[in-house]
Every structure is written in C-alpha cells, then in structure tokens.
Amino acid sequence: MTIHFQECFSGATFPLNNPTPLAAPLASSSPTGMTSAPLGNTSFGQWMALVAALLGWMFDGAEMGVFSMVGRAAIQDLLGVSGPATPESEQRIGLFFSVIISVFLVGAATGGVLFGWLGDRIGRVRAMSLSVLTYALFTGLCGFAQTPLQLGVLRFIAALGMGGEWSLGVALVMEVWPNRSRALMAGLIGAAANAGYLLVGIIGIGLTAMLAQCEISLGNLGLPEATVKMLVANKGWRLMMMLGTLPAALTFFFRLFVPESARWERERGRGHTGNWVTSDLLGVLVGAIGPSLIIWVWADERFSTVWRVVGTIAGLAIATVGYIYPVLRFLQRTAIDSPELRTDTGKTIRRMLLGACLSGVALIGTWGSTQWAMTWAGQLTQNVVQNEPEVATGDQVVSEVSLTTFARARKWFQAAIFKNPREYTQIFTATGAIVGTILAAMLGDWIGRRFAYCLLCILSIATVLWFYQFHSQFGVEFLWASFWLGACTASFYGWLPLYLPELFSTNVRATGQGFSFNFGRILAAIGTLQIGSLLKLVAGYETFAGVKGGYPIACSVVCGVYLIGMGLIWLAPETKGEALPE
C-alpha cells in the first residue's frame, strides 16, 4: 500500500501567536476547516504544534520510564536495604514498588481529567504548558525524597501533569492537523512517548558508566561528602530523577511558538468555554478518594479479600461519578444556554466509559506485564559474575584466537548487557514499542479500528507468553523477545490516540479523551496491586522454561486481560473514514 505523504500533511494555516480565529477565508477548505494544500504549504504553526506535542510526549514517556528502571533501587535505598535482598525484604520492596506505581497511575488519571478540563476551559496550549511544568518540577524533586512515602507523594503530583499532557497534546494535534493525517499523527504520538523510554535507558547506561566521574565532579563543586554519596548511591537513582526537571524549559517554547487550536478558538468565540465552571472540579477531588481507597485496602495486609473486593467496587464507583461530574455539568449548561448545540449526554458518557475500559485493557497489560520486564532482567543477573557473562548464558568458553569477528562482537555485547540488564531491556522494549505504535495506528486506518484492536490483543497475548514462559536466562535472545514484547503490548498507544479523539466533539474532546485514557490507569493500578498477591499464589508453579514462580508466572496470568479487550471492542463504534466530530 502506498502512503501519499503529500496528502497526509496537508493542512490549514494558523497565524503564529494569534489568539483569534483565521481572519482570511481559506481556499479549498474541507468541512473541518482544513485546506488541502501540499506539504510545502503546511503552516509553521502546525509544525510547531506537532513538535511541541512530540517533545512533551517524549519527556512524558521518559518521566514514566525512569521509575520502571530505577524505582527498585530507589526503594531499596530509602528502606536501607543493602546488598542482595532477602525474600522478606524483596517482598517489602515489591509492595512499595507496586504501591508507588499505583499512586502514579491514580495521579495520572486525576491529572487527565483536571488538565483536560483546563484544556477545554483555557485552551490546549496554556494547559499543556502547566501540565509539563508540573511533571517536570515534581519529578526532579523526587531526587530529594527521604522516605518511600515522600517519594509516593511527589510521584502522585508529577503524575497529575503527565496524565494531562497526554490528553492535551492529542487534542491539539488532532485538531490542528487534517483528518487524513490522523493515523500518522497517532503513530507519532505513541512513538514519541516510547522514544522517551528509550532515552531513559540510554541515559541510564551513560550515567552508570560515568558515576565515578560524577562523584568526583560533584565533590569539586564543594558539596558535602555525605551529600555526594547520597546522590550517587544505588546506581545514582537520585540524579536520574533530578534530570527530570529538564522538560520544564518546554513551557517557554509552548508559549512563544505554538499556536492555539482554531477549533477551540471558535468554541471560545461562541462563548461555550464559559460553561466549564471551576466549582465542578470538586467532583474531581472527591473522585480521587475512590482510587485512594482502592490502594489502601490492597496495600494494607490487615484487610481480607472480601473487604478488598468491596473497597475496590466502592472506589471505582466514587472515581467514576467524581471524574464524570464536570463533563455532565458542562453538557447540562450547554443544553440550556445553547440548545442548538445540545449534545447527547448519555452517548458522551457511554463513550467515556467504553473508552476507559478499552484503555484499561491496554494499560493493565502494559503495567501488569511489560513494566516488570526490567525488574525480572535485574533478578536474572543479580547473582551472576559480571565479568563472565558466558557462565550466565551457557555459551561455551573458547579462546579469543578461535573466535570469529561475529562471535567476538557477540561476546562483547553480552559483556555490555550484563553490566546494565535493566537499561538494555528498557532500550529494546522501547525500540519495539516505537515500531509497534506507528504500525498499529496505520493498521487501524487500513483495516478498521475494531479489527486492529482485536488483532493487537491477540499479538500481545502471544508475545507476553513467549517472553515470560520460554525464557529462563538473560542474554541476546531475552532482549530480542523483549523487543517484540514492547512492539505488541505498547502498540495500543498508537491506536488509542487515533480512536479516542474520534469519539468526542470539540467542546468536550480534551476532557472526554482525558477521562477515557487516564481512567484506564485506575484499572491498571488495580491490576498492578495484584502482582504482590499473585507472586504468593503462583510460587509453586513453573514456566515452560523451568522458572519457578515469580514475575514470569504472575505476568503471564495478567495478560489474560487481553481476552476481555477482544470482546469489548465489538461494543465500540467503528469510526474509520469519518471526520473528526465538530
């Protein structure tokens, strides 16, 4: 199939930093207000909006990926656990790790609704600037945490911004670029976020290699020796978190160069954005109590299974009502003030809930399986002699003279990956994810949204089981499998930016898709909290490769969520070939 990029990149011209709608009429415009100009006529404002959103998503992905890589070391450091962890301390570390990831997911869900509301109220660009500033500053502050509780609180606040940036960036790009570009834009969105994961892995390897030099340099700056030791301890996780402040500079770029969405400007010109009322955010605050209750009942071992189930159901109900409340009130006001723009409230709410379930399947699959690949890679190499990777991989030790060029390269690569197993695993999964997200978005455009989603579920089940069930040692084959694991399980993040904006009209798009994607994170948080319990339940089972219990079995169980997704998608509307709703 031939993709005509000249057609894909056609679009309207938006005046730079002009808050008003286009003053001059557009020649040959489409029903959506976009022109069919060739690539050379694509406006500077459109490109700046795309670049800004891609950079925001890239750093968003980096902020999320950094904890997957250094979170275990951070918790081990904050708990004062030195040396190889005992089974008891490993269980404690795993509990805190799961809770902090769940807190992050809840924060992202809350932020998706909060900043989505701001995006529909004050504009996509201004709200996106605030969201990036939030996640950048508070991720950096994580490097100063002294207890797991402090780390969890800072990660929650940082996650507010991360959740908001996703929904705002998707809304901005999909509204600025024409309908025919949507599949390509969606693929780039997913690829950018996973490029952030890749970036974190590369920086992690570089930081590990230069940690000794960093210690000397920090000492030369006059910092107390105790402070320097604290910063470089446990693979320098604090330095990695502090690097998260760098995206804060993007906020100046947003305000200087990125134009506002003309679709949103039209809504503001009609006076419809005023129907978003600040007092409605009380519903978001109340809604956040729900997932907090879920985390509490699952993290506290004093609660029985019955109470945990009751708490989970009650928490989901509170979160659903609280997060939907601002949208419901907005639609009610719009129906009164502008009857000609009355929106089917029931249809909008149903689509928000369905979108949340579809996102939840993808997010549970990722956070319940793929995100643990880095931790498992570290465990597989924990007791291996780093300078003798042949022992761990089972390769026959031969003399350097008898090695071919390929064999020498392979041996060198094996030695390198065993020094940084988590980082290399993250690099390979992220690289696969970049490929998978682009292909998934294009697939949705070729064969339809529903068929594509169903196929992605099937491929994800297959790769998760292959990765966890048929590998028992870390090495080149392990990394190759992790590439395909990332390609399939992360492919949904190319499909979701394509599909979710198509479910909602302009006046509720940022909030609607923000809820749909980020409420799925609450469902993912529930799934993540089950990992600790699953580790206990599956302790006596073995994988096909002979690994007993642990993450391989638990993650294999979690991937069954894709079976639910294969059924849910057929309840969703097919939007292939339809224009983005006004």
N, C-alpha and C positions, 0 to 999 in steps of 0.2 A: 504494500500500500504506500502510495506517495503522499507525503505531507507537504502542502504548499505553504512554506513559512511566510511568503509574501502576504498570503491571505490571513494566516494566523495572527500576524502582528499589525493588522490594520486597526485604526482607531481614531478617536476624536482628538482635537487639540484643546488642551486646557491651559489657560494663562497661568504663568508662574506666580504663586503667592497672591492670587486674586480670589478673594472670598466670595465673589459674586458669580452667578452662572454666566455662561458664554453670552457675550454681548452680540456677536455677529452670528447670523444663521450659518449652519453647516451644510455644505454642498453634499449631495448624495448621501444623506444620513439615513441610518437604519431606524426601525421603530424604537430602538433602545437609546437613540441619541448618539450612536457611534457612526463614524464615517467608514467608508471602505477604501481609505487611502492606502497606498502601498507602503512598504516598510520604510522607505526613505522619508515619508511624510508623518510617520509616527511621532507624536509630540515629545518634547523634552520632559514635560510634566509626567507623562505616562511612564517613561523610562525611570524617572526619579522615584515615582511611587513604587514601581516594581523593585528597584534596587534597595530602597529603604525597607520594604517588607521582607525581601530576601535576607538582608543583613539582620533584621530583627529576628526572623525565624532561625537563622543560623546561630546567633548568640543565645536564643531561647533554647535551642537544642543543646548547645554547649552547657548552659546552666543546668539542664536536666541531666545530661550525661556525666557531668563532673561527680555527682554524688553516687551514681552507679559504680564509678571507678574507685573513688577514694572514701566512700561512705563507711565501709567496713573498717578501714584503717583509722578513720576519724573516731568512730565509736569505741574502738579498741583503745585508742589513745585517751579519750575522755573518761573511759571506765578504769583506766590504769592497768589494763591487761598487757603484760609484756611477754614476749616470746610466743611460741606456738600455743594456741588456745586449747584448753581442755574441753571435753564435751560439755561440761556445765557452763563454762564461760562462753563457748561457741553458741550455746542455746540463748544465753543472755544477750550476746552481741546480735544474734539473728533477730531476737524480739525487738530490740531497739531499732535495728535497721528497718524492719518491716513497719514499725510504728511511724518512724520519721518519713519513710516513703509514703505511707498512707496519709500523714499530715500534709505532706507536699501535694498529694493528689486532691485532697479536700480543699486546700488553699487555691489550687488551680481552678477547681470547679467554682468556688466562690468568686474568684477573680474574673472568670469568664463571664459570669452574669453581671458583676459590678462594673467592669470596664466595658462590657458590651452595652450596658445601659448608658455609660458615659459617651460611648461612640455614637449611639443613636441620639443622644441629647446635645453634646457639644461638638461633635464632629469626629470623623475617624482619625485624623492626623493628630489633633491635640490629645485625644485619649490615648493614642498609641505612644505618644511621647511620654506621657505619665506612666504608662504600663512598663515601658522599657527602663525608665529611671528607677521605678520601684524594684524590679527584679535584679537590676544591676547593683544597686547600692546594698540591698539586703543580702544578696549572695556574697558580696565582699565582706560584709560584717560577720558572716558565718565563720570566717577565719579567726575571729577573736572569741568564739564560744568557749566556755569553760566547763560546761556540763551538757549531757545529751538533751536535757530539757531546753536549755538556751538554744542549742542547735536546731531543735524541732520548731521552736517559735520563729526563729529567723527564716528557716526554710518555708514556713507557712506564709509569712509576709512576702517573701520573694516569689512564691508561687502565685500570689494574687496577680502580680504583674505578668508572669509567664502565661497564665490562663487567659488574661485579657489580650495580650499581644497576638495570640493565635487568631482569635475571632475578629479582631480589628483589622489585622493585616489581610485576612482572607476577604473581608467585606470590601476593603479599599481596592484591592487588586481586581477583584471580580467586577466591581462597579466601574473602574477606570478603563479596563480593557474590554474589547468587544466580545460578544457571545462566542464567536468562532475560535477565540483564543483560550476558552475556559479550560480545556483539557490540558493544554500545555502549561498554563499558569498553575493549575492544581498540581501537576507533576513537579514543577519547580518549587512550589511551596513545600511539599514533602521532602524533596531532595535537599533544600536549604537547611531544614531542621536537622536532618541526618548528617549534613556536612558539619554541623556544629558538634555532633557526637564524634565524628572523625577528627575534627580539630582538637578536641579534648584528649583523645588518645595520643595524637602526635605530640602535643604539648607535654602530656604526662611522661612520655618516653624521654623527651628532651630535658625535662625537669629532673627526672631520676638520674640521668647521665651527668647533669651539672649541679647536683645537690651539694656536693662538697665545695664546689666553687662558689655557689650561692651562700653557703655558710660563711666562707671567708669574706665575701663581699659585704654581707650584712654586718659582720664584725667590724669591717673597715669603716662602715658608716657610723660607728660609735654606739650601736645598740648593745645593751647589756648582754652578757654571755647567756644568761638564763633565757632571755627573750629569743635570742638566735636559736638556741637549742629547741625551744618550743616550736618555732616556726618551721624548722627542718625535720622535726620528729615524724616518725611514721610516714615515710616517703613524701614529706613536705605537703601534706594534705591542706594545711592552712594556707600555704602560698597559692595552691591551686584555687582555693575558694576566693582568695583575695583578688586573683586575676579576673574574677567575675565582675569587677567594677568597670572594666574597660568599655562595655557596651553603653555606659552612661553618656559617652560622647555622641552617640547616635541621636540623642534628643535634639542637639543643636542642628544636626543635619536635617532632621524631620522638619523643624520649624523654618529653616532657611530655604529649602529646596523642594519640599514635597507639597504639591497642591492638594486641596481637599476634593473629595468626590463630588462631581457635578450632580449626581443623583441625590446625594444628601443635601447639597445646597438648595436644590429645588424643593425638597421637603421642608427645609427651614424657611425658605421664601414663602411657602404656603402657610407657615405658622404651625405646622404639625409637630415639630420637635418640642414645642412647649407643653405637649401633653405628657411628656416624661417628667414626673414630679419627684423631687428629692425625698419626700416623706415615704415614698413607696419602697425606698431602699431598706426600710425597717424590715420588710419581708425577707431580704437577703440576709440580714443579721440574724433573724430568727431561723431562717433556713440553715445557716451554718451550724446551729446547735444540733441538728439531726445527724450529720456525719461525725460530729464530735462525740455524740452518744455512741455511735457505732464503734469508733476507735476505742472508746473507754471500755465497753463491755467485752471487746475481743482482746484487749491488751491486759486487762486485769484477770488473773487466773482464778480469782475468787468466784467469778460468775460461772454458773452451769451452762450447758449447751442450750437448755430451754430459754434461759434469760437472755443469752446471746442472740438467739433467733428472734425473740420478742423485741429486744433492743434494736436489732437490725431493721426489722419491719417498721418500727416506730420512727427510727432515724430517717429511713428513706421517705416515709410519708411527710415528716416535718420538712425535710430538704426539698421535696417536690413542690409542696404548697408554697414554701417561702421563696424559692427561686423563681417560680412561675408568677407570683403575685405582681411584680412590677409590669410584666407584659400584659397580664389580664387587666390591670387598672388602666394602662395606656390604651388598649383596644376599646375599653368601655368609654373612655373620654373621647376618643376619636370618633366613635359611633355617634356620640351626642353632638359634638362640635362640627363634624364634617360628615353628615350622613351619606354623601356621595362617595366617600372613601371607606365606607363601612367594610371591615374585614371579617370573614367568617372566623369568629373567635374559637369555636370548637375545633375547626380544621387546623388552625395555627397551633393550638395546644396539643392536639393529637400528633402533629408533625414534630413538635418539640420533643415529646415523649418517645416517639418512634426513633427519631434521630439520636436521642440519648442512649437508647438500647443498642442501636447499631454501632455507635461509637464505643459503648461499654464493652461489647464483644471484642472489638479490636484492642481496646486498652487493657482489658483483663488478660487477653492473650499475650500482649507485649510485657506488661508489668509482672504477670504471673509466670512467665516462662523466659522470654529473651533477656530481660533485665538481670536475670540470675546467672547468665552465661559467664559474665566476668568473675563473679564470686566463685563459681564452680571451677573455672580455669585456675584461679588462685589456689583453691584447695587441692587440685590435682598436682600442682607443682610445689606445694608447701614444704614437703619433706624430701624434695629431690635436690641432689647436689647440683648447684647452678652451673658449675664449670664442666659437668659431664652429662650433657643432655642425651648422649647415646644410651645411658643407663635407663633414662625415663622413657625413651621412645622405643627401646627394644632393638635399635639399629646395631648391627654388628660392628664392633670397633675394628677399624682397619688402619693401616699406616697412611700418613699423608701422601707418601710417594705413590701408592696404588690408587688414590682417589682420582676420578675424572674431574674435569672442570665443573660439571654439573653437580657431582657429589660433594665437591669442596664448597660450592655455593650453598647447597642444601644444608651441609653441616654448619656453615657459618650462620645461616638463617635460623637453624634450630637453636644454636647457642644464644642468638639475639632474642628470640621469642621467649626463651626460658627465663631471661632476666626480667622481662616485663610481660607476663602472661595476660594480665587483666587488660593492659593497654592494647596489646596486639589483638586480643579478642574483640575489644571495642572497635578498633580500626576496621577489622574485617566485617563485623556485623553492620557497622555504619556504612561501609562501602557498598555492601549488598543492599542496604536499605535505600541508598541513593538511587541505585539502579531500579530497585523494585517499585519505589514510589512513582517514578516517571512512567514506567511501563504500565503500572496499574491505572493511572489517570488516562493514558492513551487507550488502554484496554476498555475502560468504561465508556469512552467515546466511540469505540469501534463496535463492540458487541452489546452495549447497553449497560446501564448502571446495575441492574439487578443480577444479570448473568455474571458480570465481572465480580461483584461482591461474593457471590456464591462460589465462584472459582477460586477466589483468594482464600476463602475459608478452607477449602479442600487442600490447597497447596500448603497452607500454614500448618494444618494438622500433620501432613506428611513430613514436612521439614522439622517440626518440633520433635516428633517421634524418632526420626532418623538421627537427629543431633544428640538427643539425650539417651536413647535406648541402644545405640550402636557405637558409642564411643566411650572408652574407659581410660584413655590417657591423652595428655596434652601433646600436640605436635602439629605438623603441617596439615594432616588430614582433619584434625579438630578445627583448625582455622578455616579450612575450605568449607566444612559443614556450617561453621558459624556465618560465613558469607551468605549462604543460601537461607539460613535461619533468618538473618536480617532482611534479606530480599523479600521473603514471603510474608513474615509477620508484620513488617513495617510498611508493606505495600498499601495498607489501608489508609495511611496518612497522605497518600497521593489521591486516593479515591474520595475520602471524606471532604477535602476542600473543593472537589469538583461537585459533589452531590448536595452537601448541606446548604450552600447558598441558594440552590435552586428550589428549596422548599419554602422560602420566606420572601415576602415583599420587602421593598427598600426600607420602609419605615420601622420594621422590626428585625431586619436582617442580622445586624451585629448581635443583638440580644438573643434572638432566636437560635442562631447557629452557635453563639457562645454557650448558651444553655445546653444545646444538643451535644456538642463535643465535650464540654467540660463536665457536665453532669455524669457523663460516662466515666469520668475519673473517680467519682464516688463509688461507682460499681467496681472499678478497678481497685480502689482502696480496700473494699470488702474482700475481693479476691486475693489481694496481696497479704492481708491479715491472716488468710487461711494457710499460708505457707508454713508458718510455725507449727500449726496443728497437724498439717499434712506430713511434715517431717517426722512427727511422732508416729502417725498411723502407718506410714509406709516403711518404717525402719526394717521390717523383716522381709521386704520384697527385693527382688533383683531385676536389673535391666537385662536385655538380651546380650549385652557385652559383659555381664557379670558384676556390675557395680551394685552393691547392696545399699538400698535405702538412699537417703539424701536428696539433694536437689534434682537429680535426673528423674527419679520416680515422681516426686511432687509436681514438677513442671510438666511431666507427661500427663498427669491427671488434669491439670489446669487447662491444657489445650483442648479438652473436651468442650469448652465454651464455644468453640467454632461451630459445633454441631447446632447449637442454638441459633447462631447467626445465619446458618444455611436455611433455617426455617423462617426467621424473622424477615429477611429481606423481601420475601414474596408478599408481605403485608404493606410494603412501601410502594409509593407511586413510581412509575418509570418516567424519567424526565429527559431522556435522550432526545436531542433535536429541538427542545423547547427553549425559548428565550428566557433570560433571567427575569423573574417577575418584577414588575414595577411597584 
